Each structure stands twice: as C-alpha cells, then as structure tokens.
Amino acid sequence: MRKVSFAEFGGPDVLHLIDAEEPHAGRGRIRITVRAAGVNPVDWRIREGQILGAHPTVLPSGVGQDAAGVVDEVGEDVEGVAIGDRVFGEGAATYAEFAVLSAWARMPEGLTFEEAAGYPSVVETALRVIREVGVRPGQTLLVSGASGGVGSAVLQIARHQGIAVIGTAGAANQDYLRSLGATATTYGEGWTERVRQLGRVDAALDLAGSGVIRELVELTGDPRKVLSIADLGAPEFGVRFSGVAGSMPDALAEAADLIARGELHIPVEKSYTLAEAAAAHIDSHAGHTRGRRVLVI
C-alpha cells in the first residue's frame, strides 16, 4: 500500500510517499480502507519533533491520526461494527491507503468521507477545552483563532451549551464566524479594545498560538480562566496548555449525534492527495483556515 512517512524530524520536505506493508487489526481494533484523512496541527508538530513527551515517536514513522473509510478488518473482542460499515475515527498513520483505528463511530447519514475525516480530533479537542477552561452556560467565552477546525467546533458546541462566544479571526472570516453564532471581531492592532467594547469576557481560549496569551489574561483578569492548545509558552503566564486527549469514543459519539441533529457542521476548506501531504502541512502551519483540510485517498 501507499503511505506517507518520515525517517527524520524536520520540515515538510522530510515527508515521503512510500510503499509499505499493510497494517492489520489487532485485538480491540478495526482496519479501514481509508477514503480521507484529516490534517491537524498536531501532525506537523509531531513531524517537527516538538511534542515527543506527549507523542513518543519511533522513526521511521507514519503520519496522521484522523480518518474516515470503510471497515475491511475487525479485530478480536470488537462488537457493534462489521466489514463494509462506513466509519470515522482515530488511529495511527492514517495518511495511507489502509489504517488501523482505535476509536470509531458510524458516519451519520449524508456525511461524505471527506467531511467525516475532519471531525475526530477537532471535536474531541473542542469538547475538552470548553470543559477544562470552566466556562458555564450564560457566560461569555473569547476564542482567539476561531475560524479553523477546532474553533469552528468550539463555536457551535458552545452555542449548543448556552455559552456566548466572541471570536477573533481575519477580516475575510468575519461573516463565517457570525454564521456559527459568534460575535466576531478582527485580530491585529487594537483587538483587545475591540473585544472590551463587546462586553465582559469570562474565559478565553488560544487556538492559534499567535502570541496573545498575555492579552487574554488581561481580558479575563485571571490566568486560570485562559487555556491554550497552541502556545507551548503559555505556562510562563500561569496559563494551562492542554495537550492530553480525553475519551475519543465519547467525543465521536457526541459528534455523530450533533451532526445528525444539524447542530454541528465543519466545512472542508481544501483537499489534497497523499502525494500533496507536505503542501497540506505547509498550509496548516500557515493558519488562516476556514474549517478543515483533508487528504483524499
């Protein structure tokens, strides 16, 4: 089979499309024929060797965690899923023609493989950070870098939970944020004053890692009310960095339910082939995403 792999840590140029042996489903796992794989910032952080503590990596290594496809192997002790089922979920080395998943859910009706591949990690992250930052119904959450995949999920899930959201993004994404139920404003010079004019901020999330931790602490008045998933220097300001995933099966079940009820939709901004994985990482690293980026196999 074909898969994307890297044999050394480094920039996008270390990624190569290679021929490799097919993986097989072990106990408690399923294998899918991958139709699409999600591209996440954690993928290029692992490739660069940034987060080896949280993600130990043995070289050479495959790439990717999220995927959607068709079940073609079911491991021992797996129940409730059969060969031929359309599923989305989390696994390892998902930038490939076949991948083994450790957590999965059936795809909701009407969802394409391309769309489904964009949900697993971002929904788990969105659910986790809303919970960890401690924001409650009736309060206001500020989201810095709100137009990407995680931001898109946070805005919709927060709205569903009765939490008001102020989102920052580029000028081109203001209407997009409003369509997801957020009060939108642009980042850049004077952004903190623009946020203050919109009202009280009870908690804040840094999703972009754009160097705004100090300002988020000032806006909330308490570093314990700020959480980052993108700025490794956040703890220097007393702000928690959230990088340890929670229950993916629970997140997938909730995602499937929200999608089926029309409460959650994350658009795919751009699709790539396996051979274009390096370009996908370059674009992901650059940010300014509206929704998700995925590889289509």
Buried (B, 14 or more C-beta within 10 A) or exposed (E): BBBBBBEEBEEBEBBBBBEBEBBEBBEEBBBBBBBBBBBBBBBBBBBBEBBEEEBEBEEEBBBBBBBBBBBBBBBEEBEEBEEEBBBBBBBBBBBBBBBBBBBBBBBBEEBBBBBBBBBBBBBBBBBBBBEBBEBEEEBBBBBBBBBBBBBBBBBBBBBEBEBBBBBBBBEEBBEBBEEBBBBBBBBEEEBBEBBEEBEEBBBBBBBBBBEBBBBBBBBBEEBEBBBBBBBEEBEEBEBBBBBEBEEBBEBBBBBBEBBBEEEBBBEBBBBBEBEBBBBBBBBBEEBBBBBBBBBBB
